[in-house]
Amino acid sequence: MTVLIDKPMWPAHGTVWSHLVSDSSLAELHAFAARNGIPRRGFDLDHYDVPAHRYDALVASGAHPVDNRELVLRLRASGLRVRGRDRSRRGLLPES
């Protein structure tokens, strides 16, 4: 079981953000996030959004840095990935 993090590159709210995922278990991901003080409100169905200023501390705490392509491939392989179209079907995103 591995917690993965991509480089901060996703802009929003005056900073850039990383994605924090598990390659095997949401329970593992939630436990890692809780141990590192990441609020549950940062969880988005299959990942946590974390601001750039947290990146180094999360890596030091055991998150494995990967590029965004590797992160998505491993998340898909885990079976935990929630696709955008599935989010809208669940009423989580507005229909376009």
PyMOL CGO cylinders between C-alpha atoms (Angstrom):
from pymol import cmd
from pymol.cgo import CYLINDER

trace = [
    CYLINDER, 0.00, 0.00, 0.00, 1.34, 3.37, -1.03, 0.3, 1, 1, 1, 1, 1, 1,
    CYLINDER, 1.34, 3.37, -1.03, 0.19, 6.95, -0.68, 0.3, 1, 1, 1, 1, 1, 1,
    CYLINDER, 0.19, 6.95, -0.68, 1.13, 8.97, -3.76, 0.3, 1, 1, 1, 1, 1, 1,
    CYLINDER, 1.13, 8.97, -3.76, 1.34, 12.72, -4.37, 0.3, 1, 1, 1, 1, 1, 1,
    CYLINDER, 1.34, 12.72, -4.37, 1.79, 14.65, -7.61, 0.3, 1, 1, 1, 1, 1, 1,
    CYLINDER, 1.79, 14.65, -7.61, 3.63, 17.94, -7.90, 0.3, 1, 1, 1, 1, 1, 1,
    CYLINDER, 3.63, 17.94, -7.90, 1.64, 21.06, -7.08, 0.3, 1, 1, 1, 1, 1, 1,
    CYLINDER, 1.64, 21.06, -7.08, 0.44, 22.36, -10.43, 0.3, 1, 1, 1, 1, 1, 1,
    CYLINDER, 0.44, 22.36, -10.43, -3.36, 22.69, -10.26, 0.3, 1, 1, 1, 1, 1, 1,
    CYLINDER, -3.36, 22.69, -10.26, -4.23, 26.40, -9.73, 0.3, 1, 1, 1, 1, 1, 1,
    CYLINDER, -4.23, 26.40, -9.73, -7.09, 27.50, -7.48, 0.3, 1, 1, 1, 1, 1, 1,
    CYLINDER, -7.09, 27.50, -7.48, -7.69, 29.93, -4.63, 0.3, 1, 1, 1, 1, 1, 1,
    CYLINDER, -7.69, 29.93, -4.63, -4.42, 31.83, -5.05, 0.3, 1, 1, 1, 1, 1, 1,
    CYLINDER, -4.42, 31.83, -5.05, -2.09, 28.81, -4.92, 0.3, 1, 1, 1, 1, 1, 1,
    CYLINDER, -2.09, 28.81, -4.92, -1.38, 25.56, -6.73, 0.3, 1, 1, 1, 1, 1, 1,
    CYLINDER, -1.38, 25.56, -6.73, -2.50, 22.16, -5.48, 0.3, 1, 1, 1, 1, 1, 1,
    CYLINDER, -2.50, 22.16, -5.48, -1.36, 18.54, -5.43, 0.3, 1, 1, 1, 1, 1, 1,
    CYLINDER, -1.36, 18.54, -5.43, -3.46, 15.40, -5.40, 0.3, 1, 1, 1, 1, 1, 1,
    CYLINDER, -3.46, 15.40, -5.40, -2.91, 12.85, -2.66, 0.3, 1, 1, 1, 1, 1, 1,
    CYLINDER, -2.91, 12.85, -2.66, -4.14, 9.30, -3.40, 0.3, 1, 1, 1, 1, 1, 1,
    CYLINDER, -4.14, 9.30, -3.40, -3.72, 5.71, -2.28, 0.3, 1, 1, 1, 1, 1, 1,
    CYLINDER, -3.72, 5.71, -2.28, -2.95, 2.97, -4.75, 0.3, 1, 1, 1, 1, 1, 1,
    CYLINDER, -2.95, 2.97, -4.75, -5.00, 0.46, -2.76, 0.3, 1, 1, 1, 1, 1, 1,
    CYLINDER, -5.00, 0.46, -2.76, -7.26, 1.76, 0.00, 0.3, 1, 1, 1, 1, 1, 1,
    CYLINDER, -7.26, 1.76, 0.00, -9.34, 4.80, 0.87, 0.3, 1, 1, 1, 1, 1, 1,
    CYLINDER, -9.34, 4.80, 0.87, -8.98, 3.81, 4.54, 0.3, 1, 1, 1, 1, 1, 1,
    CYLINDER, -8.98, 3.81, 4.54, -5.20, 4.08, 4.16, 0.3, 1, 1, 1, 1, 1, 1,
    CYLINDER, -5.20, 4.08, 4.16, -5.58, 7.46, 2.45, 0.3, 1, 1, 1, 1, 1, 1,
    CYLINDER, -5.58, 7.46, 2.45, -7.88, 8.84, 5.15, 0.3, 1, 1, 1, 1, 1, 1,
    CYLINDER, -7.88, 8.84, 5.15, -5.56, 7.59, 7.90, 0.3, 1, 1, 1, 1, 1, 1,
    CYLINDER, -5.56, 7.59, 7.90, -2.53, 9.21, 6.24, 0.3, 1, 1, 1, 1, 1, 1,
    CYLINDER, -2.53, 9.21, 6.24, -4.43, 12.47, 5.78, 0.3, 1, 1, 1, 1, 1, 1,
    CYLINDER, -4.43, 12.47, 5.78, -5.60, 12.48, 9.41, 0.3, 1, 1, 1, 1, 1, 1,
    CYLINDER, -5.60, 12.48, 9.41, -2.07, 11.80, 10.72, 0.3, 1, 1, 1, 1, 1, 1,
    CYLINDER, -2.07, 11.80, 10.72, -0.85, 14.77, 8.69, 0.3, 1, 1, 1, 1, 1, 1,
    CYLINDER, -0.85, 14.77, 8.69, -3.58, 17.23, 9.65, 0.3, 1, 1, 1, 1, 1, 1,
    CYLINDER, -3.58, 17.23, 9.65, -5.25, 17.34, 6.25, 0.3, 1, 1, 1, 1, 1, 1,
    CYLINDER, -5.25, 17.34, 6.25, -8.90, 18.28, 6.77, 0.3, 1, 1, 1, 1, 1, 1,
    CYLINDER, -8.90, 18.28, 6.77, -11.55, 15.88, 5.52, 0.3, 1, 1, 1, 1, 1, 1,
    CYLINDER, -11.55, 15.88, 5.52, -13.11, 18.73, 3.50, 0.3, 1, 1, 1, 1, 1, 1,
    CYLINDER, -13.11, 18.73, 3.50, -10.11, 18.36, 1.15, 0.3, 1, 1, 1, 1, 1, 1,
    CYLINDER, -10.11, 18.36, 1.15, -11.30, 14.90, 0.10, 0.3, 1, 1, 1, 1, 1, 1,
    CYLINDER, -11.30, 14.90, 0.10, -12.86, 14.67, -3.36, 0.3, 1, 1, 1, 1, 1, 1,
    CYLINDER, -12.86, 14.67, -3.36, -14.20, 11.08, -3.72, 0.3, 1, 1, 1, 1, 1, 1,
    CYLINDER, -14.20, 11.08, -3.72, -10.88, 9.47, -4.66, 0.3, 1, 1, 1, 1, 1, 1,
    CYLINDER, -10.88, 9.47, -4.66, -8.20, 11.99, -3.65, 0.3, 1, 1, 1, 1, 1, 1,
    CYLINDER, -8.20, 11.99, -3.65, -7.33, 14.84, -1.33, 0.3, 1, 1, 1, 1, 1, 1,
    CYLINDER, -7.33, 14.84, -1.33, -6.48, 18.25, -2.71, 0.3, 1, 1, 1, 1, 1, 1,
    CYLINDER, -6.48, 18.25, -2.71, -3.52, 19.68, -0.80, 0.3, 1, 1, 1, 1, 1, 1,
    CYLINDER, -3.52, 19.68, -0.80, -1.94, 23.12, -1.20, 0.3, 1, 1, 1, 1, 1, 1,
    CYLINDER, -1.94, 23.12, -1.20, 1.64, 23.53, -2.43, 0.3, 1, 1, 1, 1, 1, 1,
    CYLINDER, 1.64, 23.53, -2.43, 2.95, 24.60, 0.98, 0.3, 1, 1, 1, 1, 1, 1,
    CYLINDER, 2.95, 24.60, 0.98, 2.13, 21.10, 2.36, 0.3, 1, 1, 1, 1, 1, 1,
    CYLINDER, 2.13, 21.10, 2.36, 3.94, 19.13, -0.38, 0.3, 1, 1, 1, 1, 1, 1,
    CYLINDER, 3.94, 19.13, -0.38, 7.40, 18.79, 1.22, 0.3, 1, 1, 1, 1, 1, 1,
    CYLINDER, 7.40, 18.79, 1.22, 6.02, 17.81, 4.62, 0.3, 1, 1, 1, 1, 1, 1,
    CYLINDER, 6.02, 17.81, 4.62, 3.77, 15.14, 3.08, 0.3, 1, 1, 1, 1, 1, 1,
    CYLINDER, 3.77, 15.14, 3.08, 6.69, 13.67, 1.15, 0.3, 1, 1, 1, 1, 1, 1,
    CYLINDER, 6.69, 13.67, 1.15, 8.78, 13.69, 4.34, 0.3, 1, 1, 1, 1, 1, 1,
    CYLINDER, 8.78, 13.69, 4.34, 5.90, 11.90, 6.07, 0.3, 1, 1, 1, 1, 1, 1,
    CYLINDER, 5.90, 11.90, 6.07, 5.93, 9.08, 3.51, 0.3, 1, 1, 1, 1, 1, 1,
    CYLINDER, 5.93, 9.08, 3.51, 3.91, 10.16, 0.46, 0.3, 1, 1, 1, 1, 1, 1,
    CYLINDER, 3.91, 10.16, 0.46, 5.68, 9.00, -2.70, 0.3, 1, 1, 1, 1, 1, 1,
    CYLINDER, 5.68, 9.00, -2.70, 6.12, 11.75, -5.29, 0.3, 1, 1, 1, 1, 1, 1,
    CYLINDER, 6.12, 11.75, -5.29, 5.00, 10.80, -8.80, 0.3, 1, 1, 1, 1, 1, 1,
    CYLINDER, 5.00, 10.80, -8.80, 4.11, 12.75, -11.90, 0.3, 1, 1, 1, 1, 1, 1,
    CYLINDER, 4.11, 12.75, -11.90, 0.42, 13.34, -12.60, 0.3, 1, 1, 1, 1, 1, 1,
    CYLINDER, 0.42, 13.34, -12.60, 0.29, 10.66, -15.30, 0.3, 1, 1, 1, 1, 1, 1,
    CYLINDER, 0.29, 10.66, -15.30, 1.68, 8.00, -12.94, 0.3, 1, 1, 1, 1, 1, 1,
    CYLINDER, 1.68, 8.00, -12.94, -0.74, 9.10, -10.23, 0.3, 1, 1, 1, 1, 1, 1,
    CYLINDER, -0.74, 9.10, -10.23, -3.76, 8.67, -12.52, 0.3, 1, 1, 1, 1, 1, 1,
    CYLINDER, -3.76, 8.67, -12.52, -2.53, 5.33, -13.90, 0.3, 1, 1, 1, 1, 1, 1,
    CYLINDER, -2.53, 5.33, -13.90, -2.01, 3.91, -10.40, 0.3, 1, 1, 1, 1, 1, 1,
    CYLINDER, -2.01, 3.91, -10.40, -5.32, 5.29, -9.15, 0.3, 1, 1, 1, 1, 1, 1,
    CYLINDER, -5.32, 5.29, -9.15, -7.13, 3.68, -12.09, 0.3, 1, 1, 1, 1, 1, 1,
    CYLINDER, -7.13, 3.68, -12.09, -5.31, 0.37, -11.54, 0.3, 1, 1, 1, 1, 1, 1,
    CYLINDER, -5.31, 0.37, -11.54, -6.39, 0.41, -7.89, 0.3, 1, 1, 1, 1, 1, 1,
    CYLINDER, -6.39, 0.41, -7.89, -10.06, 0.55, -8.88, 0.3, 1, 1, 1, 1, 1, 1,
    CYLINDER, -10.06, 0.55, -8.88, -10.55, 3.64, -6.68, 0.3, 1, 1, 1, 1, 1, 1,
    CYLINDER, -10.55, 3.64, -6.68, -10.69, 6.21, -9.49, 0.3, 1, 1, 1, 1, 1, 1,
    CYLINDER, -10.69, 6.21, -9.49, -13.95, 8.17, -9.81, 0.3, 1, 1, 1, 1, 1, 1,
    CYLINDER, -13.95, 8.17, -9.81, -14.26, 9.57, -13.33, 0.3, 1, 1, 1, 1, 1, 1,
    CYLINDER, -14.26, 9.57, -13.33, -15.67, 13.03, -14.03, 0.3, 1, 1, 1, 1, 1, 1,
    CYLINDER, -15.67, 13.03, -14.03, -18.74, 11.69, -15.79, 0.3, 1, 1, 1, 1, 1, 1,
    CYLINDER, -18.74, 11.69, -15.79, -19.46, 9.43, -12.82, 0.3, 1, 1, 1, 1, 1, 1,
    CYLINDER, -19.46, 9.43, -12.82, -19.24, 12.42, -10.49, 0.3, 1, 1, 1, 1, 1, 1,
    CYLINDER, -19.24, 12.42, -10.49, -21.97, 14.22, -12.45, 0.3, 1, 1, 1, 1, 1, 1,
    CYLINDER, -21.97, 14.22, -12.45, -24.17, 11.11, -12.51, 0.3, 1, 1, 1, 1, 1, 1,
    CYLINDER, -24.17, 11.11, -12.51, -23.98, 11.01, -8.74, 0.3, 1, 1, 1, 1, 1, 1,
    CYLINDER, -23.98, 11.01, -8.74, -25.16, 14.60, -8.61, 0.3, 1, 1, 1, 1, 1, 1,
    CYLINDER, -25.16, 14.60, -8.61, -21.77, 15.80, -7.46, 0.3, 1, 1, 1, 1, 1, 1,
    CYLINDER, -21.77, 15.80, -7.46, -21.14, 18.12, -10.38, 0.3, 1, 1, 1, 1, 1, 1,
    CYLINDER, -21.14, 18.12, -10.38, -23.62, 20.27, -12.25, 0.3, 1, 1, 1, 1, 1, 1,
    CYLINDER, -23.62, 20.27, -12.25, -24.68, 18.86, -15.59, 0.3, 1, 1, 1, 1, 1, 1,
    CYLINDER, -24.68, 18.86, -15.59, -23.27, 20.78, -18.54, 0.3, 1, 1, 1, 1, 1, 1,
]
cmd.load_cgo(trace, "trace")
